[in-house]
Amino acid sequence: MDMQRTLGKLFVGIAFCSILLSGCTSAVRYRSTVQEGTRAVRTPPTPQRGLASYYHDDFHGRRTASGEVFRQDRLTAAHPTLPFGTRVHVRNLRNGRSVVVRITDRGPFVPGRIIDLSRAAAEHLGMLADGIAEVEIIPLEEP
């Protein structure tokens, strides 16, 4: 009888832990799929607006949070939450210039800034002189 109670408690404990852990699975936060009739329809990603800055030359050659080596001449960027490898369309709201970058790092860690760009990306956007620019970013694809 005690063996049955012990096994019953063990089973309940395992089931409870399984339910708790299932809530910890990762999910892509910026894209969702809505079932419409018999076909799945992707909702468009939500644009973000805010300030962009670019990496200082001191970071060239260092490893990023994704493990890649950072290079100023590549079209890459840092974002606080988008998955590594996500391609993002970045548009300078002042001059209309745009560029597509790939997320390889975490940051920026300055309030109000939403993305840190490589020097090459900043040059495409025409923001080297000012160092920062008001931008709109739109995730293009999941990695």
C-alpha positions as CSV (number, residue, x, y, z in Angstrom):
1,M,0.0,0.0,0.0
2,D,2.8,2.4,0.8
3,M,4.5,1.6,-2.5
4,Q,1.3,2.6,-4.4
5,R,1.1,5.9,-2.5
6,T,4.8,6.6,-3.1
7,L,4.4,5.9,-6.8
8,G,1.2,8.0,-7.0
9,K,2.9,11.0,-5.4
10,L,5.9,10.6,-7.7
11,F,3.6,10.5,-10.7
12,V,1.7,13.6,-9.5
13,G,5.0,15.4,-8.9
14,I,6.4,14.6,-12.4
15,A,3.1,15.7,-14.0
16,F,3.2,19.0,-12.1
17,C,6.8,19.7,-13.1
18,S,6.0,18.9,-16.7
19,I,3.2,21.4,-16.7
20,L,5.3,24.1,-15.1
21,L,8.2,23.6,-17.5
22,S,6.0,23.7,-20.6
23,G,5.3,27.3,-19.8
24,C,9.1,28.1,-20.1
25,T,9.4,27.2,-23.8
26,S,10.8,29.9,-26.0
27,A,8.5,31.6,-28.5
28,V,9.1,34.1,-31.2
29,R,7.6,37.3,-29.8
30,Y,7.5,39.5,-32.9
31,R,5.6,37.2,-35.3
32,S,2.5,35.2,-34.9
33,T,0.4,32.9,-37.0
34,V,-3.4,33.2,-37.0
35,Q,-5.5,30.3,-38.2
36,E,-8.0,31.7,-40.8
37,G,-10.3,29.0,-42.2
38,T,-8.1,26.3,-43.5
39,R,-4.9,28.3,-44.1
40,A,-2.5,30.0,-41.8
41,V,-2.0,33.7,-42.2
42,R,1.1,35.5,-40.8
43,T,0.4,38.8,-39.1
44,P,2.9,41.4,-40.1
45,P,5.7,42.2,-37.6
46,T,5.3,45.3,-35.5
47,P,7.7,48.1,-36.4
48,Q,9.7,49.7,-33.6
49,R,10.7,53.3,-33.5
50,G,13.5,54.8,-31.5
51,L,17.1,55.9,-31.6
52,A,19.8,53.9,-33.3
53,S,23.5,54.3,-32.5
54,Y,26.6,52.5,-33.9
55,Y,29.4,50.6,-32.3
56,H,32.7,52.3,-31.5
57,D,35.7,51.1,-33.3
58,D,37.1,49.5,-30.1
59,F,34.6,46.6,-30.5
60,H,36.0,45.6,-33.9
61,G,37.4,42.0,-33.6
62,R,35.7,41.2,-30.3
63,R,33.2,38.4,-29.9
64,T,29.5,39.3,-29.8
65,A,26.9,37.7,-27.6
66,S,26.1,35.2,-30.4
67,G,29.8,34.1,-30.5
68,E,30.6,35.7,-33.8
69,V,33.5,38.1,-34.2
70,F,32.3,41.7,-34.7
71,R,33.4,43.4,-37.8
72,Q,32.7,47.1,-38.6
73,D,32.5,46.4,-42.3
74,R,29.6,43.9,-42.0
75,L,25.9,44.8,-42.0
76,T,25.1,43.6,-38.5
77,A,23.5,45.0,-35.3
78,A,22.7,44.5,-31.7
79,H,19.1,44.3,-30.4
80,P,17.9,43.6,-26.8
81,T,15.4,40.8,-27.6
82,L,15.3,39.7,-31.3
83,P,16.8,36.2,-31.9
84,F,20.3,36.0,-33.2
85,G,20.3,35.7,-37.0
86,T,17.1,37.7,-37.5
87,R,17.3,40.1,-40.5
88,V,15.9,43.5,-39.8
89,H,15.0,46.4,-42.1
90,V,16.2,49.7,-40.6
91,R,15.0,53.0,-42.0
92,N,16.4,56.4,-41.0
93,L,13.3,58.6,-40.4
94,R,15.1,61.8,-41.1
95,N,16.5,61.1,-44.6
96,G,14.6,58.0,-45.7
97,R,17.7,55.9,-46.3
98,S,17.5,52.2,-45.3
99,V,19.5,49.1,-44.8
100,V,19.0,45.4,-43.9
101,V,21.1,44.1,-41.0
102,R,21.5,40.8,-39.2
103,I,21.2,40.6,-35.4
104,T,24.4,39.2,-33.9
105,D,24.6,40.8,-30.5
106,R,22.7,42.1,-27.5
107,G,22.3,45.8,-26.7
108,P,22.1,48.8,-26.8
109,F,22.1,49.4,-23.1
110,V,21.2,53.1,-23.2
111,P,17.6,54.1,-22.4
112,G,15.7,55.2,-25.5
113,R,18.0,53.3,-28.0
114,I,16.5,50.3,-29.8
115,I,19.4,49.1,-31.9
116,D,23.2,49.4,-32.2
117,L,24.5,49.2,-35.7
118,S,27.9,48.4,-37.3
119,R,29.8,51.3,-38.8
120,A,28.9,49.9,-42.3
121,A,25.2,50.0,-41.5
122,A,25.4,53.4,-40.0
123,E,27.2,54.7,-43.1
124,H,24.4,53.3,-45.3
125,L,21.9,55.2,-43.2
126,G,23.9,58.4,-43.4
127,M,24.2,58.8,-39.6
128,L,28.0,58.7,-39.1
129,A,28.3,62.5,-38.5
130,D,25.5,62.6,-35.8
131,G,26.3,59.2,-34.2
132,I,22.6,58.5,-33.6
133,A,19.5,58.7,-35.7
134,E,15.8,58.2,-35.2
135,V,14.9,55.0,-37.0
136,E,12.1,52.5,-37.6
137,I,13.0,48.8,-37.5
138,I,11.0,45.9,-38.9
139,P,12.0,42.3,-38.5
140,L,12.0,40.6,-41.9
141,E,12.4,36.9,-41.2
142,E,13.0,34.4,-38.4
143,P,16.5,32.9,-38.3
